[in-house]
Amino acid sequence: MLHIYCPHCGEYREEEEFHPRGQAHIARPASPDACSDEEWGTFLYFRKNPRGMHNELWVHSAGCRKFFNLTRDTQTYEIKRVYTLNEQPEAGEQG
C-alpha cells in the first residue's frame, strides 16, 4: 500500500483516500473549436505510459478533494515528489 503526502492537507494518508487521474501537464488545445476530430481524440485518449519516472495527476477524493501532481517510478511504485498544480516538475523528473 502506498502512503501519499497531500500537499494541501499537509500529511501522509493511505492510498485508498486518493484517485489517480492520469498523466500530468497535458496542454489543452489553444483553439478547441478549430481542432479536428483526430486532434481531439489524440488530446483526450492518447497518453504516455512509460516504464520508469512518470508525472501523474491525483486527487485527494476522501479528504480535501483537491488535485495535485506527483512524480512516481512506475516500476518500483516509489513516489519521488508531490507538488501542487501551479508547480512544474524538476529537471530529471520529466516522464
Beta strands, then each sheet from edge to edge (+ up, - down):
strand 1: 3-6
strand 2: 11-14
strand 3: 19-23
strand 4: 53-59
strand 5: 67-73
strand 6: 79-83
sheet 1: 1+ 2-
sheet 2: 3+ 4- 5+ 6-
end
